[in-house]
Structure formats: C-alpha cells, structure tokens
Amino acid sequence: MALDLRPLALGELLDRAFTLYRRHFRLFVGLMAIPSLFMLVLTVASELVQALARNDPEALAAADPVAMIKLFAVGSVAVLVIFSAYLVAYMATLGATTVAVSELYSGREATIGSAYSRLRGQVGRLTWLLVLIGVRLLGIFALGMVLVFMISAGFAFAVGGTAGAAITGIGVVLGMFGIMLGCFVFALRYAVSVPALVLENVTASEAIRRSIALTRGSLGRAAVLAVFASVIAYAALFFLQGPFLIGVVMAGPGTSTATLFSLAGAVAGTIGNAVTGPIMIVAMAVYYYDIRIRKEGLDLQLMVASLDQQQIAPAAAV
C-alpha cells in the first residue's frame, strides 16, 4: 500500500522514518550488510596486526627491515583497495536504500535485488558525489583550523607568558569544536543530495545544487533527523561493543583473551552498523519527499500522473 503523501510535522517525520525501517527491517539491514562486510575485513585485520605487535614485539624487532618495509607497502595497498571498495559499496547502498524507500512510498514491493538493479550507471556518480562533498567539508575544516591557529597565536604573542599559552590552548580547543559544528551545519545542506541524484537522475554537481536549494530554510528538521539517527546508532554500538571493551580491560593488554574480546567486539560493531546504519539513510529519503511536497507540490504531481495513467489504461484496452 502506498504511503500517504502530505506535509509531515517533525514528530510525524521521525515516526514515519522509524516505522518504515522497523516494518522493512530485513530489507534495509540486508542492503547495509554489503559495505559492512568490507569494514569487518578492515577491522579484523587491524585487530590481528595490533595483537601481533603486542604479543610478540621481539619477533618484530628481529625481523628483516627490508622485508618489513615490503610487507608494510603491500599491507597499505591492500588496506587502500579494501577501503576504496568499502566507500564505493557504501555509496551504492545509500542509493539502493533510497530506491527502496521510493518503491515503498509508491506502494510497490522492494527487494535487495530490485533496489540495486535500479542503480545501473549511477554508482560512479554516487562515488563522485562523495568525493565532491568530502573535498568541500575537508577544505572548510582545514581553512577554519588555519584561521583558529593564526588567531590563537596572535593572542598568545600579544599577551605573552603562561597566560598567552593558556589562551592559545583554550582558543584552539574551542575553535576546533566551533569548526566541527560549522562543518556539521554545512553538511546538512547536502542531506538530500543522494535522493536527488538517484531519483531525479542528475549529475553529482547538480544533485549538490538541488540539495542546497531544497534544504534552504529547513536545516533544523534535517539536524533533528541526523541527531536522532546518530543517537540510535551510537547507543546500539555502546551496548553491543561495550561488554567486549570491558572484557579487554579486565583480561589485560597483550593477552590472548583480550585479542579474542577485541575480535568479538569488531564483529559486534559490524553487526551494529548493519542494523542501525540504514536509519539515517531512510530518514533522509523521507525528508526528501517531505520537503518536495512542501516546496514543489510533489503529492499533487504524483496524483495527476496517477490519474493520467488510469485514463490511458482503459483507452489502450479499447
């Protein structure tokens, strides 16, 4: 059954996102499982390398330096390849989850296979979208940090002594928090860039401009959705990984028991990411529909299109 298309209050927006996620839990977790497997490989490999370094430092110290450099180079390339594959898989999952929400909004059945099949020719654009957004946010953060260090250094030079050093430290910390908050607010402008790219079939640059236009004047709702999804995700990770972290501390570093606890925690964290990761994506897809209904009358457009199809069908039958 198709969902009713109407402007939603903030509480209704949260409720619809979580209801969609809960009713189609297996679908969304199945979609998120693919990138989670790549992250599991990276996490387990990292835990094993750290365990080797902790448990047998003498063997590492006695190893051939040339062989270690070669091993490090091969490992770095492998990590880079797996991490790149993870990013591509994650962006594909963002698109597929958005497609699944769109199918459910239209009253059609959504499956993992049908969601991914709709992404043909779009995975490259989704990956490029990630690059464009990442470059923008990193640029803002880097520029902000340069300004913070310059201003803090200026105050320290003007005041001098211990007080100047204290001002510099406090200024850097406060400035970093301010920049992070600014990056978060700036990132909200891109909240519906993935739905715009996938559902409107536009380029990555056009999707960014489209998202900025749609979210203008509505960033507060996007922020609430983002915080809501993040709280659920971090709470789940805390409950899933927390007991294993406690086990590592109790077992003591460098023990085989601690290594087993670390590996189990990595698996638990991957499961938690697969379970809670789709909530943010579903919420932003619902948010995309809501702002298009509010600003562009999408509900009326779809209603007219449905009536046109109903009129064409009897005529075709005659």
N, C-alpha and C positions, 0 to 999 in steps of 0.2 A: 504494500500500500504506500502510495506517495505521501510524503510529509506535507503538512500544510505550509504554504509559502506566505508568510506575513512578517511584518517587523516584530522582532522579539525584544522584550525587556532584558536587562542584563542577567537577571536570575533565570529567565527562560532560556537565554543563550547558553548559560552554564549547564542547565538541566538537559537541554537537547544534545549538547556535545557529549555529556557523560552517558545519557540514555542510549545514544547511537553506539557509543563504544561498548557499553555493557551488553546490549542486545546482539551485537555482532562481534563479540569478544574473540572468538576463534579466527574470524576473518582478519581482523586488524593485527592480532598477535602473529598470525601466520605470515602476514606481509612484512612485519618488522623482524621476523626471525632471520631473514636472509642477511641483512647487514650485521645483525647481532652475532652471527657465526664468525664473520671476519674479525670483529672486535674480540671475540672469545679467543681466537687463534693468537692475536697480538698479546692479549693479557696473559694467557697461559705461558707463551714463550718468554715474556718479560719476567714472570714469576720464576720460571725454571732457571733463567740466566742469573737472576739475583740469588736464588738458592745455591747455585753452583759457586758463585763468588763468596757467599757467606760460609758455606760448609767446607770448602776446600781451597782456601786462599793460597796455601803453599804450592799447590799444583799450578795455579795461575801464575804465581811469581816465578816458577821454574820453567814455564813454557817458553818456547822459541818466540822472540819478539816479532820476527817476520811472519811466522805462522799466525800469531795473534792479530797482527795488522790485517792480513788477508782475511782471517775469519771475521774480524770487525767490519771490513768492507763488504764482504758477502752478506753478513747479517744486516747491515744498514740498507743495502739494496733490497733485500727481502722484506724488511720492515716497510720501506718506502712503497714497494709494489703492493703489499697487502693493505697498507693504509690507504693508498690511492684507490684500490679496489673497493675498500670499505666506503670511501666517500662517494664513489660512483653508485654503489649499491644503495647507500643511504638516500641519495637524491632520487634514485629510481623508486625507492619505497615511498618517499614523500609524494611523488607524482602518482603512484599506484593507489596509495591510501586516499588521496584527493579524488581520484577517479571513482573509487569505491563509494565514497560519501556522495558524489554526484549521482551515481547509479541509485543509491538508496533514496536520495531526495526525489528522484524521478519515479520511484516505485518499481524499479527493475531489480532483478536479483544480481548481486555482486559476488564474484568469486575471486580467489587469488589469481587464477589464470586469466580471467577476463580483464581484471584491473591492470595487470602487467601487459597484456596484449594491446591495450589502448595506448601504450607509451611508445610504440614503434616510431622511431625518428625523433623522439623528444628527449631521450636520455642525455644526448650530447648537449642540448640546450639547457637542460636542468643542471648539468655539471658546470657549464659556463656561467649559469646564474649564480651558483655557489661561489665561483671564482670572483665574479664582479662584486658581489655583496661582501665577501671576505676582504678583498682589497680595499673597499671603501671603509669598512669598520677598522681594519688594521691601520689604515692611513690616518683616520681620525684619532685613534688611540695613540699612535706614535707622535703625531703633531701635538696632541694635548700633553703628553709626557714631556716633550721638549719644552713647551711653554711653562709647565709646572717647575721643572728643574731650573729654568732660567730665572723665573720669578723668585723661587726659594733661594737660589744662590745670590740674587741681588739683595734680598732682605738680610741674608747671613753676612754679606760683605758690609752692608750699611750698619748693622748692629754690632757685629764682631763678637769674638769671645765665645764662651759657653752658651750664652743666650742665643747668639746667632746660629750656632749649630743645632740647638733645640728647635728653633723656628724652622730651620731647613728641614729637619726630620718630620716635624708635625705637618709642615706645608706639603711635603711630598706625599705623606700618607693620605691627608685629606684630599689633595689634588687627584691622587690615583682613584680614590673612591668616587670623586666627582666625575672623572673621565669615564669610569666604568658605568656609572649611572647615565651619563650622556650617551654612551655607546648603546646602552640598552634602549633608551628612548629613540635614538636614531634608528636602531634595528627594527623597532616596531613599525616604521614606515614601510618596511619590506615584508610585513606579516602575511600578505596575501599575494605575493609575487609568484609563488608556486601554483596556487589555483588559477591565477591569471594566465600563466604560461600554458598550463596543461589544458584548461577548459576553454580558453579563448584562442589557443593555438597561435601565440605570438612569440616573438623572439625574446631572448633574455633581457635585453635592454628595454624593450617595450613593456615587458612584464614588470620591471622595476618601476618605470614611469607610471604604469597603470596602478600598481600597488600604492605608490605615493599619493596619487590622485584619489583613490578610493578611501584610504585611511585618513585623509586630511579631515581634522575635526572630530575624529573618532578613535584617537590613540588610547584614550583611557580604557575603553572596552577591550582593546587588544592587550593592554597591560594587565588587566584583571584576568583575562583568559590565560596569558602566559604565566602569571604568578600561580594561578590555580593549578595548571598542569605541572609546573615545576615543583610545587609543594607535594603533590601526589607522588611524583617521580622520586624525589629525594627521600620522602618518608618510606616508600617501598624499599629503596636501596638501603636505608638505615636498618630496617627490620630484617632484610634478607642478608645483608653483609655484616651487620653489627656483631652477631654472635660469633662469626668466624674471626673477626678482628680481635675480639676479646680472647678467643682461643689462641691466636698468635701471641698475644701479650703474655698470657698465662703459661704457654708452652716455652716461651723464651726464644729470642732470635737465634738462628743458626741450627735449630733442631729439626729433625725430620718431621716431627709432629706439627711444628709451625709451618713448614712448607706445605704439608697436606691441608692445613687450615687455610693457607693463602690460596691454594688452587681451588679448594671448595668455595671460598669466598668469590673468586673470579667467576666461577660457574654461576653462583647465585646472583652475582651482579649482572651477568649477561641475561639471565632469566628475567631479572627485574627490569632491565632495559627493554627487553622484548615485550614485557607485559605493560609497562607504563609509557613507553616511548610514543605509541600511537595517539595518546590522549591529546598532546599538543597539536599534532597534525589534524586530527579530527576537529578540534576546537577552532583552528584557523580556517578550515574549509567551511564550517558552519558560519563563522564570522564573515567570510567572503560572501556567502549567499545573503546574509542579513544586510550587509552594507549595500549590496547591489539592489536588494529590494527597497531599501530606504532611499537610495540616491537615484536609481535608474528605473524603478518600477519593474524589476525583473519578474515579479509574480504576475503582473498583467501581461507582459510579453509572452511568458510561457502559457498563460491561459489562452491568449489569442492564437498562439501557434497550435495548441491542442484542439481548439475549435476548428481551425482551418483543416487539420488532419482528419477530424471527424466528418467534415463536409466533403473532403476529397474521396474518402473511402467509399461511401455509397455511390458516388458518381463513377468511380472506377469499376465498381461491381456491375453497374448497368452497362 
